[in-house]
Amino acid sequence: MAQSNFLTLDEVAQNLKVTRQTVSKYIKNNELNAVKINKSYRITTDDFESFITNNSTSEEPQIAYLKRTKNCALNYGEKVDEFEILHAVSTGELKIIEKNHSESENKFIFGDNFLVLKQLLDTYRGKIDLVYIDPPFGTGQHFNSIDDHAAYSDKLVDSEFLEFLRKRLILIRELLSERGSIYLHIDKKIGHYVKIIMDEVFGYHNFINDITRIKCNPKNFARNAYGNYSDMILYYSKNRDEQIWNDITETMSEAKRKELFPKKHPKLGYYTTNPIHAPGKTLDGDTGLEWKGLLPPKGRHWRYNRAVLTELDEQGLIEWSSTGNPRKIVLASEHKGFKIQDVWEFKDRGLSYVDYPTQKNDSLLERIILNSSNEDSIVLDCFAGSGSTLKAAAKLNRKWIGVDNSNHAFEIIKEGLSKENIACNYFEYFSKY
């Protein structure tokens, strides 16, 4: 134990062998006293010793600590106590600047998303089912639109960027419902550090997928490295056992249809055929008996009982070869689609074809919204940019909230929603001081 009169949250976490997040929860639940010194929270050695004494006979916390051992955390100088992030008093308010409907959601808020998220906690804590964000990638650059207007700044780099993101992720976690999830779109150069931040905030056990997104055609850079034509989407749930998961399938492409269903029936359309027998001999049972003068091949049995085979044949769903070999007809029209894998090809369009530098493919956003939300869900994008998430959510009958502090984003979102006849109420965050 440290010999000074006060311990930092890191020192307490190290002594208890838990995360800073756990220590913050103890403070929040009034189980551990803390005082604020120079913008950071400290625990007196007396209070810490009292906490140890009060919990020394309890075995339940020890079990909880063991469950958190896979969680990682990054240490850097600018890291703010989670307790302070959550409990600092908000000094502003949202003021409506244009009203176009009477609903509580379906709104865009202009302002710093950290301050806005703090404000949204009052109303939406535990109520957001889906968050998609495409934050700046920590490149240290400014980005302009096609007409050379300032779009957004990406000047935060390294640990400064990570802390910027971490503070907002902590607030997002509080806003998410128990069935909620977050998809964070990020560049691979910084994304692996961001994953550690997300492990810390949401819990390692709530990590679902690291999705690779193919963003462009292969590049032929004149440098000693492999080409970079993908980025990543980190997908976490608030509680993986309760998350919304609709298991949307991927529609079969024409090329895949030609590969898998090459034959064409004059009435039934495209099809392929499968054997009607399977490995394994049936000693006693219908599937080992003769059907239409045929026995199953040696060491095999019919996949279906003989009554089903007869019914399939009468429906024209058994194809007989010239040598009398029967096979079951499988129709392309009955194919239910493919399980979506973790490599997605949703390429960015050129800057001359979009309204905003980081505008994402609508189909990508629709896939995420369909899979991880329902029609009664609220979808949040607090780096709203072009407003593509908001438009996709509206198209799919979800409620939605967008946040951004870029004047260009505000103009593009307003123009885009209006063009598609999507009603939106517009707010601005104002500081009281």
NORPEBEL-V595092 format. One record per run of one state. SS is the DSSP state (h for helix, s for strand, l for the rest). FROM is the first residue (numbers start at 1). LEN is the number of residues. Records with the same first field share a line. If there is no record, write none. Layout:
BEGIN
SS: FROM-LEN, FROM-LEN
END
This chain:
BEGIN
l: 1-5, 17-3, 29-6, 38-2, 56-4, 68-14, 88-4, 99-8, 111-2, 125-3, 134-7, 145-5, 155-3, 187-1, 203-1, 215-15, 238-11, 251-3, 261-2, 266-3, 276-1, 280-6, 289-2, 292-2, 295-5, 303-3, 315-3, 321-5, 335-3, 340-3, 346-5, 354-8, 373-5, 382-6, 396-3, 405-2, 420-5, 432-2
s: 6-3, 35-3, 40-5, 92-7, 107-4, 128-6, 141-4, 150-5, 176-11, 207-8, 230-8, 249-2, 263-3, 269-7, 277-3, 291-1, 294-1, 300-3, 318-3, 326-6, 338-2, 343-3, 378-4, 399-6, 425-7
h: 9-8, 20-9, 45-11, 60-8, 82-6, 113-12, 158-18, 188-15, 204-3, 254-7, 286-3, 306-9, 332-3, 351-3, 362-11, 388-8, 407-13
END
